[in-house]
Amino acid sequence: MRVARLALCKILFSHLSRMHRPSASRQMSIAAGLKNSSIFQSQGLIGGKWIGAYNGKTLQVNNPSTGEVIADVPLMGRRETNDAISSAYDAFPSWSKLTAAERSRCLRKWYDLIMSHKEELGQLITLEQGKPLKEALGEVSYGASFIEFFAEEAKRVYGDIIPATLDDRRLFVLKQPVGVVGAITPWNFPLAMITRKVGPALACGCTVVVKPSELTPLTALAAAELALQAGIPPGVLNVVMGNAPDIGDALVTSPQVRKISFTGSTAVGKKLMAGVAGTVKRISLELGGNAPCIVFDDADLDVAVKGALAAKFRNSGQTCVCANRVIVQEGIYEKFAAAFSKAVQNLQVGDGFTEGVVQGPLINEAAVQKVESFIQDSISKGAKIILGGKRHSLGMTFYEPTVVTDVRSDMLLAREEVFGPVAPLMRFKTEEEAIRIANDTNAGLAAYIFTNNVQRTWRVSEALEYGLVGVNEGLISTEVAPFGGVKQSGLGREGSKYGMDEYLELKYVCLGDMNRK
Ligand code: NAP
């Protein structure tokens, strides 16, 4: 990992001279400004204290757009994670015993602080993740919405009274927090993937150890700083980062951790799922997707182009719900391909702080190489690049927004997540064929359909083996709806009232001898 990082830095700096200079210097001043802000932290958080790695080691956080080092953060491992777990464990009894209203007020205050620091948090996301500032600000609102929503849900953790089967008994169901939660999150939504877990966990009375991606820890640390400012007690929220396998192993094997919530790749998710067997703890998994975006002949062309564009190119194609296969019916295929390519051509690529830019860099060199290998594979099997298809002239990890036609099911572009700005177009004849192609994958997170036929809307939505379906809409995530996948895209749901269940245990209480005088 460290060797790859060094190699990456060399490549990044070799491209630096080709970047827009004004933007690079503006970024340095933004970074300097942020470092002086009240939300900036570059140490781990354990038991309410900001601390470094016990052996003093650090890792660099780079700006993917320029290659500059933004900050050094601690390279933590097993020992720090065990201490963070102990802090969370010690904080659990008092946090879980607060009234729901008290926890709710803390969360609401945290939400207010996140929103009042929206601009700085958005800048931090753009700096370390690369997404355009407008999109980053959107992530702050989206991320904060989970804290606001679950602050309210905290007060609605109702149990049940079950009609008794014997007249001298009363039967109750209590809902109680599971305990300490380990939350492991990816780099593509540095804030929202954390709040979507921590919001409901804290609302239920759980305490948490968060492990953000080493690529984007600064947003997580800033959010944790705001949690402290909001009065969330020490130890309730802890943040460690560094050696991912060691931290993951410590969380997974600890008997004090009662639940793992993971968002990231399917490969790592499977490892964690196997790991929790040793201590029989609960796990929820938000894993990779392979989203089909089906455009039927009867779709409104403009709506379909706009929707597919949003579903595909958000965060430069680096989201789990990004359209990975655009499956177009033969009657509209040529018209759609032309209109879609024209729209893709207009997407402005560049530094996320530059006005008008809607496509930032990919997260790192490995991500670009993955896209290149998928493109190569598709060309070798007969696909045609009708737009883009290569690294952007800006250098670094910028890649041209790309449209590929004549993609078939046996190509990597159709089988796996490309996680980049590449839209592969596939052709189909009948509705049955579209459903078969769409479901021909182990993934099952998001799917999109574009049609003006109401009956088809229902038929196809029900037939798709996916956890989320967007109909004539490419952006569908919201805090009030359940988010999660089926098949190998994951287990459990985040967001919405259902998101609370992931952090609650049911306890049945039988009260006997009611008729004793
Ligand atoms: P990843 O490599 O699996 O990393 C995700 C997190 O797991 C990071 O914090 C990473 O740490 C950590 N990690 C890596 N190896 C680990 C190990 N052996 N044990 C414990 N933790 C480990 O995934 P990614 O590349 O960051 O994220 C992209 C993937 O996430 C895509 O597949 C995407 O579809 C998926 N995703 C899914 C959702 C969803 O809601 N379903 C949302 C967003 C993303 P380091 O980064 O520090 O190495």
Residues whose N, C-alpha, C, O or C-beta is under 5 A from the ligand:
A	BS01	NAP	I184 T185 P186 W187 K211 P212 S213 E214 L215 G242 A244 P245 G248 T263 G264 S265 T266 V268 E286 L287 G288 G289 T319 C320 S489
